[in-house]
Amino acid sequence: MRHDTNFVNREFEGAIVMAKYGPHRTYKVHQIKWNMNPKDYIFDHGDEKARTNMIDYFKTAYGVKIHSVNQPLFEIRQKRQNIYLPPELCTLVGIPAKIRENKRVMADIR
């Protein structure tokens, strides 16, 4: 299992993802947090700093149901604080790192 998580980490670290909810913002994945999941991640939100888990937050705020409650989370680094997103609500965008690193392929794309 460790080998598989290392491979997945390398593929997603630095990847650009677009949220499939709300205003469809894009984010750069810093890392995958294998020890966090939507079911257990509790955080403060809103002006009154209400505490909620990720499953309830997405259902209330966006009308979106998270199906895989034990999936690891994407960590997104931001200036004020990091945010965490469930991968099932994200879509990869842009050119994958393996292709960007291949100068010949990049020349052909241009």
C-alpha positions in Angstrom: 0.0 0.0 0.0 2.8 2.4 0.8 4.1 2.2 -2.8 0.7 3.1 -4.2 0.3 6.1 -1.9 3.8 7.4 -2.9 2.8 7.1 -6.6 -0.5 9.0 -5.9 1.3 11.7 -3.9 3.7 12.3 -6.8 0.9 12.5 -9.3 -1.2 15.0 -7.4 1.3 17.2 -5.6 1.3 20.5 -7.5 -1.7 19.5 -9.6 -4.3 22.1 -10.5 -7.9 21.1 -9.6 -11.2 22.8 -10.2 -14.0 22.5 -7.7 -17.2 20.9 -9.1 -19.4 23.0 -6.9 -20.1 26.7 -6.2 -18.2 29.1 -8.4 -15.9 26.3 -9.7 -12.6 27.9 -8.4 -9.3 26.4 -9.2 -6.7 25.3 -6.6 -3.2 24.0 -6.5 -2.9 20.8 -4.5 -0.1 21.0 -2.0 -0.4 17.4 -0.8 -2.8 14.6 -0.1 -3.7 14.2 3.6 -4.1 10.4 4.0 -4.9 10.8 7.7 -7.9 13.1 7.1 -11.4 12.4 5.6 -14.7 14.2 5.1 -16.4 12.3 7.9 -13.9 13.2 10.7 -12.7 16.6 9.5 -14.4 19.2 11.8 -13.8 22.9 11.2 -15.1 26.4 12.0 -16.9 28.4 9.3 -18.9 31.5 8.8 -18.9 34.7 10.8 -20.2 33.0 14.0 -17.5 30.2 13.6 -20.0 27.4 13.7 -18.3 24.0 14.0 -19.3 21.3 11.4 -17.9 18.4 9.6 -17.2 18.5 5.8 -20.1 16.2 4.9 -22.7 18.5 6.5 -21.0 21.7 5.3 -21.1 20.7 1.6 -24.7 19.5 1.9 -25.8 22.7 3.6 -23.7 25.3 1.7 -23.8 23.8 -1.8 -26.5 21.1 -1.8 -23.8 18.5 -2.6 -23.6 15.0 -1.1 -20.1 13.5 -0.5 -20.4 9.8 -1.3 -17.0 8.5 -0.2 -16.8 9.6 3.4 -13.4 8.0 4.1 -11.5 9.4 1.1 -8.3 11.3 1.9 -8.4 15.1 1.4 -6.5 17.5 -0.8 -4.6 20.1 1.2 -4.6 23.5 -0.5 -2.2 26.1 0.9 -3.5 29.6 1.2 -2.1 32.7 2.8 -4.4 32.9 5.7 -5.0 29.2 6.3 -5.0 25.9 4.5 -8.2 24.5 3.2 -9.0 20.8 2.5 -11.1 19.5 -0.3 -12.6 16.1 -1.0 -11.1 14.8 -4.3 -14.5 13.5 -5.5 -15.7 17.1 -5.7 -12.6 18.2 -7.8 -11.6 17.8 -11.5 -8.0 17.8 -12.7 -7.3 20.7 -15.1 -4.3 21.7 -17.0 -1.4 19.6 -18.4 -0.2 16.7 -16.2 3.3 17.1 -14.7 4.7 14.1 -16.7 3.7 15.8 -19.9 4.9 19.3 -18.9 8.3 17.8 -18.0 8.7 16.2 -21.5 10.2 19.0 -23.7 9.4 17.2 -26.9 5.7 16.7 -26.1 5.5 20.3 -25.0 7.0 21.5 -28.2 4.5 19.5 -30.2 1.6 21.0 -28.2 2.7 24.5 -28.9 
